[in-house]
């Protein structure tokens, strides 16, 4: 993997950790995401008004598929943050590197080395450690707490991350192959189009589920937070999509997993969450595993 790609992915990881931290510390993450979608759509209108997007027909299929999976991702993630701690939910939801190489092997014809397989085992071991909620570490507690609401929604979010990562990898590959647009404009176009579509449907679901007065209150008091989340999210994912045009999806997603260390520290020390030391060790094990995967 190119050094420039690694730097861009680490910057993306930092932005991703920060927008998740700001989201979790909101009064209501579910409604905050409504306003994030509102601002995202405005940004898309402005951007596409300045420069009309030219998207190959085949790429539209991937944009539509990604929008559907991202809608599920937003629903799952907001539920997870509502019932669980970010230092628990986020690392599990971002454990895609443990599974993406396997899916990429079957669907994208990518290969897994022995070192990569060891890395996968490290990530899976860290997930078991994250799941420990008692003084004594026992393997059986992984299954005991697997059905808890925070664990259920965290693993559901993980499934959606795997899904949209695979779709976006193929989508950006096709975009890179057939588009005549400037390279930096392609990921921005893809992200804004996909995100706008999924955010419209997420917004409609919020209007149905929550009182309009409550939605307006969050919008009035947390508009700066929403703008920060949108800006960080746009920067983070655009960087990833840019790198995905030339790098393997398993490598990109693996290096980006460094964000779990940032989140565990933010959750433990800024939000005063539990099991910080144990989760930090788990985060280090996970990062070690993803570097084995990335540099195989």
Residue pairs with C-beta under 8 A, 6 or more apart in sequence:
1 247
1 251
1 255
1 294
1 295
2 246
2 247
5 243
5 246
5 247
5 252
6 255
8 239
8 242
8 243
9 239
9 240
9 243
9 252
9 255
9 256
10 255
10 256
10 258
11 239
12 235
12 236
12 237
12 239
12 240
12 243
12 256
13 236
13 255
13 256
13 257
13 258
13 259
13 262
14 259
14 262
15 232
15 233
15 235
15 236
15 239
16 232
16 233
16 236
16 256
16 259
17 90
17 259
17 260
17 262
17 263
17 266
18 228
18 232
18 262
19 228
19 229
19 232
19 233
19 236
20 86
20 90
20 263
21 86
21 263
21 266
21 267
21 270
22 225
22 228
22 229
22 232
23 29
23 32
23 33
23 81
23 229
24 81
24 86
24 267
24 271
25 270
25 271
26 32
26 218
26 222
26 225
27 218
27 221
27 222
28 82
28 214
28 218
29 77
29 78
29 81
29 82
30 78
30 79
30 82
30 206
30 209
30 210
31 206
31 210
31 214
31 215
31 218
31 219
32 218
32 222
32 225
32 226
32 229
33 74
33 78
33 202
33 206
34 202
34 203
34 206
34 207
34 210
34 215
34 218
34 219
35 218
35 219
35 222
35 223
35 226
36 199
36 226
36 229
36 230
36 233
37 195
37 199
37 200
37 202
37 203
38 199
38 203
38 219
38 226
39 226
39 227
39 230
40 192
40 195
40 196
40 199
40 230
40 234
41 196
41 199
41 200
43 192
43 230
43 234
44 192
44 193
44 195
44 196
47 188
47 192
48 192
51 185
53 181
53 189
53 193
54 179
54 180
54 181
55 63
55 175
55 179
55 189
55 190
55 193
56 174
56 175
56 178
56 179
58 174
58 178
59 171
59 174
59 175
59 178
59 179
59 190
62 167
62 168
62 170
62 171
62 174
63 171
63 190
63 193
63 194
63 197
64 197
65 167
65 171
66 164
66 167
66 168
66 171
66 194
66 198
67 194
67 195
67 197
67 198
67 201
68 198
69 160
69 163
69 164
69 167
70 160
70 164
70 194
70 195
70 198
71 198
71 201
71 202
72 156
72 160
72 163
73 157
73 160
73 161
73 164
74 198
74 199
74 202
75 202
75 205
76 153
76 156
76 157
76 160
77 89
77 93
77 153
77 157
79 149
79 153
80 89
80 93
80 150
80 153
80 154
80 156
80 157
81 89
83 149
83 150
83 153
84 149
84 150
84 151
84 153
84 154
85 150
85 267
85 271
85 273
85 274
86 263
86 266
86 267
86 271
86 273
87 263
87 264
87 266
87 267
87 268
87 271
87 273
87 275
87 276
87 279
88 130
88 150
88 154
88 273
88 275
88 279
89 150
89 153
89 154
89 157
90 259
90 260
90 263
90 264
90 267
91 126
91 127
91 130
91 260
91 263
91 264
91 279
91 282
91 283
91 286
92 127
92 130
92 131
92 151
92 154
92 155
92 157
92 158
93 154
93 155
93 157
93 158
93 161
94 158
94 161
94 256
94 257
94 259
94 260
95 123
95 126
95 127
95 158
95 257
95 286
96 158
96 161
96 162
96 165
96 253
96 257
97 119
97 120
97 123
97 250
97 253
97 254
97 257
97 289
97 290
97 293
98 120
98 123
98 124
98 127
98 289
99 120
99 158
99 162
100 162
100 165
100 166
100 249
100 250
100 253
100 254
101 110
101 112
101 116
101 120
101 250
101 293
102 112
102 120
103 162
103 166
104 110
104 166
104 169
104 248
104 249
104 250
105 111
105 112
107 166
108 166
108 169
108 170
108 249
110 248
110 249
110 250
112 120
112 296
113 296
115 292
115 293
115 295
115 296
116 250
116 292
116 293
116 296
118 289
118 292
119 254
119 288
119 289
119 290
119 291
119 292
119 293
119 294
119 296
120 289
120 293
121 289
122 285
122 286
122 288
122 289
122 292
123 257
123 285
123 286
123 289
123 290
123 293
125 285
125 289
126 282
126 283
126 285
126 286
126 289
127 282
127 286
128 139
128 142
129 137
129 278
129 279
129 281
129 282
129 285
130 279
130 282
131 141
131 142
131 145
131 146
131 151
132 138
132 141
132 142
132 275
132 278
133 141
133 145
133 275
134 141
145 151
146 152
146 155
165 249
165 253
166 249
168 190
168 194
168 241
168 244
169 244
169 249
171 190
172 186
172 187
172 190
172 241
172 244
172 245
173 244
173 245
175 186
175 190
175 245
176 183
176 186
176 245
176 246
179 186
181 189
183 242
183 245
184 242
186 241
186 242
186 245
187 237
187 238
187 239
187 240
187 241
187 242
187 244
187 245
188 234
188 238
190 241
191 234
191 237
191 238
191 241
192 234
195 237
206 215
207 215
219 226
240 252
240 256
243 252
244 252
250 293
251 293
251 294
254 290
254 291
254 293
254 294
255 290
255 291
255 294
257 286
257 287
257 290
258 287
258 290
260 283
260 286
260 287
261 280
261 283
261 284
261 287
264 276
264 279
264 280
264 282
264 283
265 276
265 280
267 273
267 276
267 279
268 276
268 279
268 280
269 276
